[in-house]
């Protein structure tokens, strides 16, 4: 059954105000009253799970300005896209621990960028300990929504993400269901593998508004189903009993027309709920750059538009969870 109000999930902490995945970003999310936080994890060369949105780290750290790492710059094909930069899997954790966090969107979030180069990167074990500590201090249980990034690509580089994550969760005491844990990925194969390893969690399949999952492209090529097909009733039927729910790009709910006018909520939430599947959505942000055209306001990309108009459609669709960059705004809106 859908929740009366959705879970408010701090997407990479509170990155509307602090560099994403930094310690202060998570601390601010806890203070804002989130139900859970969402760390993304990649892996270091020596197998340490590192909290970063992508394995290419030049956009969110100072690595490009570190002369000792200049020779690590390279190009890789990640899930079919050629990317040039510095990649977490080419560094040991000891090396990564010397880097500092930076704001990914400095022109949109200049106040956050003022915090650049002040905070270290986190390992997954560090973040799990922070969540436990915050839960005790605030006397309320805070959950973790753990996203696994690029498991098929990382497997080709010799890393078994399911094995690494399972071992880390067990070592931290997060594998048995004692803590509120959700695990999500754009690839269902790694979710299957973690379930087979006995990791107790809510399993969520991430669905983009376009494209195909990398694991199925690797297995089936052009015959791999699209994310859009999976979000239709027949595709959702195939997820029943395999995962607990889906997490969709908000455009799949808002359904904007060619003029950028919201026509939703679409049927995707109702269709999933009819099959007993949870539905999360991402990402609720107030800045004009991230809003559909019809609700953008004056002041340029960084200014806040009529984000409440978007969020109201998402709320009225009765989603079970929302990923947010500004947890204070989301708590105020989604918890009347």
C-alpha positions as CSV (number, residue, x, y, z in Angstrom):
1,X,0.0,0.0,0.0
2,X,1.3,3.5,-0.7
3,X,2.4,5.6,2.2
4,X,0.2,8.6,3.4
5,X,3.3,10.8,2.8
6,X,6.4,9.8,0.9
7,X,9.7,9.0,2.4
8,X,11.9,12.1,2.1
9,X,15.3,10.9,0.9
10,X,18.4,13.2,1.0
11,X,19.8,12.7,-2.4
12,X,23.6,12.5,-1.8
13,X,22.9,14.3,1.5
14,X,21.7,17.9,1.1
15,X,23.6,18.9,-2.1
16,X,21.4,22.0,-2.6
17,X,23.5,23.5,0.1
18,X,26.8,21.6,0.4
19,X,29.0,19.6,-2.1
20,X,27.3,16.3,-2.7
21,X,28.4,13.3,-0.7
22,X,30.5,15.4,1.7
23,X,30.3,14.8,5.4
24,X,28.5,18.2,5.9
25,X,26.0,17.4,3.2
26,X,24.9,14.4,5.1
27,X,25.0,16.1,8.4
28,X,22.7,18.8,7.1
29,X,20.3,16.2,5.7
30,X,20.1,14.6,9.1
31,X,19.4,17.9,10.7
32,X,16.7,18.7,8.1
33,X,14.7,15.7,9.2
34,X,15.1,13.3,6.3
35,X,13.8,9.8,6.5
36,X,16.8,8.4,4.7
37,X,19.9,9.4,2.8
38,X,21.1,8.1,-0.6
39,X,24.8,7.3,-1.0
40,X,26.1,6.2,-4.4
41,X,29.0,3.8,-4.3
42,X,31.9,3.1,-6.7
43,X,35.1,1.2,-5.9
44,X,38.7,2.0,-5.5
45,X,41.6,0.0,-7.0
46,X,42.0,-1.9,-3.8
47,X,38.4,-2.8,-3.5
48,X,37.1,-0.1,-1.0
49,X,33.6,1.1,-1.6
50,X,33.7,4.9,-2.0
51,X,30.8,7.3,-1.8
52,X,30.7,9.1,-5.2
53,X,28.0,9.7,-7.7
54,X,30.2,8.5,-10.6
55,X,33.4,6.6,-11.0
56,X,34.7,9.6,-12.9
57,X,35.6,11.9,-10.1
58,X,37.0,15.1,-11.6
59,X,33.6,16.9,-11.4
60,X,33.2,16.5,-7.7
61,X,36.8,16.4,-6.3
62,X,40.0,18.4,-6.7
63,X,41.8,15.5,-8.5
64,X,42.3,17.5,-11.7
65,X,44.3,20.1,-9.8
66,X,46.6,17.5,-8.1
67,X,49.9,17.3,-10.2
68,X,50.8,14.0,-8.6
69,X,47.7,12.4,-10.3
70,X,48.0,14.1,-13.7
71,X,49.2,10.9,-15.3
72,X,46.0,9.1,-14.2
73,X,43.8,11.0,-16.7
74,X,42.4,8.6,-19.2
75,X,39.4,7.8,-21.4
76,X,37.1,4.9,-20.8
77,X,33.9,3.6,-22.4
78,X,31.4,3.4,-19.4
79,X,28.1,1.8,-20.3
80,X,28.6,2.7,-23.9
81,X,29.7,6.3,-23.4
82,X,33.3,7.5,-23.9
83,X,34.3,9.5,-20.9
84,X,37.7,11.2,-20.3
85,X,38.8,12.0,-16.8
86,X,40.0,10.4,-13.6
87,X,38.4,7.2,-12.4
88,X,38.0,6.0,-8.8
89,X,39.0,2.4,-9.7
90,X,42.5,3.7,-10.8
91,X,43.3,5.0,-7.3
92,X,43.8,3.2,-4.0
93,X,41.7,4.4,-1.1
94,X,44.8,5.9,0.6
95,X,45.1,8.1,-2.5
96,X,41.4,8.9,-2.7
97,X,41.4,9.9,0.9
98,X,43.8,12.8,0.1
99,X,41.3,14.3,-2.3
100,X,38.7,16.9,-1.3
101,X,35.0,17.4,-2.3
102,X,33.9,20.0,-4.7
103,X,30.5,21.3,-5.8
104,X,29.4,19.6,-9.1
105,X,27.2,22.6,-10.2
106,X,29.1,25.7,-9.1
107,X,27.2,28.1,-11.4
108,X,23.8,26.8,-10.2
109,X,24.9,26.4,-6.5
110,X,27.7,29.0,-5.9
111,X,27.1,29.1,-2.1
112,X,27.7,25.4,-2.0
113,X,30.9,25.9,-4.0
114,X,32.2,28.2,-1.3
115,X,32.7,24.9,0.7
116,X,35.0,23.4,-2.0
117,X,38.2,21.7,-1.0
118,X,37.4,21.6,2.7
119,X,36.1,18.0,3.2
120,X,37.4,14.5,2.5
121,X,35.7,11.8,0.6
122,X,33.7,9.2,2.5
123,X,33.8,5.4,2.3
124,X,30.5,3.5,2.6
125,X,31.5,2.3,6.0
126,X,32.0,5.9,7.1
127,X,28.6,6.9,5.9
128,X,26.9,3.9,7.6
129,X,28.5,4.9,10.9
130,X,27.4,8.5,10.4
131,X,23.8,7.3,9.9
132,X,23.8,5.1,13.0
133,X,25.3,8.0,15.1
134,X,22.7,10.5,13.8
135,X,19.9,8.0,14.5
136,X,21.0,7.7,18.1
137,X,21.5,11.4,18.6
138,X,18.2,12.4,17.0
139,X,16.3,9.4,18.6
140,X,14.7,8.4,15.3
141,X,15.7,5.8,12.8
142,X,17.3,7.2,9.6
143,X,17.6,4.8,6.6
144,X,20.0,4.4,3.8
145,X,19.1,4.1,0.2
146,X,22.2,2.6,-1.4
147,X,22.8,3.0,-5.1
148,X,25.2,0.8,-6.9
149,X,26.9,2.5,-9.8
150,X,28.0,0.8,-13.1
151,X,28.2,-2.8,-11.8
152,X,28.5,-4.3,-15.3
153,X,31.3,-1.9,-16.3
154,X,33.1,-2.5,-13.0
155,X,32.8,-6.3,-13.4
156,X,34.6,-5.9,-16.7
157,X,37.4,-4.2,-14.8
158,X,37.6,-7.1,-12.3
159,X,35.3,-5.9,-9.5
160,X,32.5,-8.0,-8.1
161,X,30.2,-5.3,-6.7
162,X,27.7,-7.7,-5.2
163,X,30.4,-9.5,-3.3
164,X,32.1,-6.2,-2.1
165,X,28.8,-4.7,-1.0
166,X,27.6,-7.8,0.7
167,X,30.8,-8.1,2.7
168,X,30.8,-4.4,3.7
169,X,27.1,-4.5,4.8
170,X,27.8,-7.6,6.9
171,X,30.9,-6.1,8.5
172,X,28.9,-3.0,9.4
173,X,25.9,-4.8,10.7
174,X,23.6,-3.6,8.0
175,X,22.9,-7.0,6.2
176,X,20.3,-8.6,8.5
177,X,17.5,-6.1,8.4
178,X,18.3,-4.5,11.7
179,X,18.6,-1.1,10.0
180,X,16.3,0.4,7.4
181,X,18.2,-0.4,4.2
182,X,17.1,0.0,0.6
183,X,19.4,-1.1,-2.3
184,X,18.9,0.3,-5.8
185,X,20.5,0.1,-9.2
186,X,19.8,0.8,-12.9
187,X,20.8,-2.8,-13.4
188,X,18.6,-5.6,-12.0
189,X,21.3,-8.3,-12.2
190,X,23.3,-6.9,-9.3
191,X,20.1,-6.7,-7.2
192,X,19.4,-10.4,-8.0
193,X,23.0,-11.2,-6.9
194,X,22.7,-9.4,-3.6
195,X,19.3,-11.1,-2.8
196,X,20.9,-14.5,-3.5
197,X,23.6,-13.6,-1.0
198,X,21.0,-13.1,1.7
199,X,21.2,-9.4,2.1
200,X,18.0,-8.2,3.8
201,X,16.9,-5.0,2.2
202,X,14.1,-3.3,0.1
203,X,15.2,-3.8,-3.5
204,X,14.4,-1.0,-6.0
205,X,15.0,-1.0,-9.8
206,X,15.9,2.4,-11.1
207,X,14.3,3.4,-14.4
208,X,15.5,6.2,-16.7
209,X,13.1,8.0,-19.0
210,X,15.1,6.7,-22.0
211,X,17.8,4.2,-22.8
212,X,18.4,0.5,-21.9
213,X,20.1,-1.1,-18.8
214,X,23.8,-1.8,-19.3
215,X,23.6,-5.3,-17.9
216,X,20.9,-6.3,-20.4
217,X,22.6,-4.6,-23.3
218,X,25.8,-6.6,-22.4
219,X,23.7,-9.8,-22.4
220,X,21.3,-9.2,-25.3
221,X,22.5,-6.2,-27.3
222,X,19.9,-4.4,-29.3
223,X,17.3,-6.9,-28.0
224,X,17.6,-5.6,-24.5
225,X,14.3,-4.0,-23.3
226,X,14.2,-0.3,-22.8
227,X,13.5,1.4,-19.5
228,X,10.3,2.8,-20.9
229,X,9.1,-0.7,-21.8
230,X,9.8,-1.9,-18.3
231,X,7.7,0.9,-16.9
232,X,4.6,-0.2,-18.9
233,X,2.2,-2.8,-17.4
234,X,3.7,-5.8,-19.1
235,X,7.2,-4.8,-18.0
236,X,6.0,-4.2,-14.5
237,X,4.5,-7.7,-14.5
238,X,8.0,-9.1,-15.0
239,X,9.3,-7.3,-11.9
240,X,6.7,-8.7,-9.5
241,X,8.5,-11.1,-7.1
242,X,11.9,-10.0,-8.4
243,X,12.2,-6.5,-6.8
244,X,10.1,-4.6,-4.2
245,X,9.6,-1.5,-6.4
246,X,10.9,0.9,-9.0
247,X,12.4,4.4,-8.9
248,X,11.5,6.5,-11.9
249,X,12.8,9.7,-13.4
250,X,10.2,12.4,-12.4
251,X,9.4,13.1,-16.0
252,X,7.8,9.7,-16.3
253,X,5.3,10.9,-13.7
254,X,5.0,14.6,-14.8
255,X,4.6,13.6,-18.5
256,X,5.4,17.0,-19.9
257,X,4.2,17.7,-23.4
258,X,6.3,19.2,-26.2
259,X,5.7,22.7,-24.8
260,X,6.9,21.7,-21.4
261,X,3.5,21.7,-19.8
262,X,2.7,19.0,-17.2
263,X,0.1,16.6,-18.2
264,X,0.5,14.1,-15.4
265,X,0.4,12.3,-13.1
266,X,0.8,9.5,-15.6
267,X,-0.3,6.0,-14.9
268,X,3.1,4.6,-13.9
269,X,2.6,5.0,-10.2
270,X,-0.9,3.6,-10.2
271,X,0.1,0.7,-12.5
272,X,3.0,-0.2,-10.2
273,X,0.9,0.0,-7.0
274,X,-1.7,-2.2,-8.6
275,X,1.0,-4.9,-8.8
276,X,2.2,-4.3,-5.2
277,X,5.3,-2.4,-6.2
278,X,6.7,0.6,-4.4
279,X,7.4,3.7,-6.5
280,X,10.2,6.3,-5.7
281,X,11.0,9.3,-8.0
282,X,14.0,11.5,-8.6
283,X,15.0,14.2,-8.3
284,X,12.9,16.9,-6.7
285,X,14.9,20.2,-7.1
286,X,13.6,23.8,-7.0
287,X,16.0,25.5,-9.4
288,X,14.7,26.5,-12.8
289,X,17.4,24.5,-14.6
290,X,15.7,21.3,-13.3
291,X,12.1,22.2,-13.7
292,X,9.8,21.5,-16.6
293,X,9.5,24.5,-18.8
294,X,6.0,25.6,-17.8
295,X,6.9,26.1,-14.1
296,X,10.2,27.9,-14.5
297,X,10.3,31.4,-13.1
298,X,12.4,34.5,-13.7
299,X,16.0,35.0,-12.5
300,X,17.9,32.4,-14.6
301,X,18.8,28.8,-14.2
302,X,19.9,29.0,-10.5
303,X,16.7,30.8,-9.3
304,X,13.9,28.9,-7.8
305,X,10.9,28.5,-10.0
306,X,7.4,27.2,-9.1
307,X,8.8,23.9,-7.9
308,X,5.7,23.3,-5.7
309,X,3.6,22.9,-8.9
310,X,5.9,20.0,-9.9
311,X,6.0,18.5,-6.4
312,X,2.2,18.7,-6.1
313,X,1.8,16.4,-9.1
314,X,4.3,14.0,-7.6
315,X,2.6,14.1,-4.2
316,X,-0.8,13.6,-5.8
317,X,0.5,10.5,-7.7
318,X,1.0,9.0,-4.2
319,X,4.6,8.0,-4.6
320,X,6.3,6.2,-1.8
321,X,9.5,8.1,-1.8
322,X,11.1,11.3,-3.2
323,X,14.8,12.0,-3.7
324,X,15.5,15.6,-2.9
325,X,18.5,18.0,-3.0
326,X,17.0,20.5,-0.5
327,X,15.7,18.4,2.3
328,X,14.3,21.3,4.3
329,X,12.1,22.4,1.5
330,X,10.9,18.8,0.9
331,X,10.2,18.1,4.5
332,X,8.1,21.3,4.7
333,X,6.2,20.4,1.5
334,X,5.7,16.7,1.7
335,X,4.9,16.6,5.4
336,X,1.9,19.0,5.8
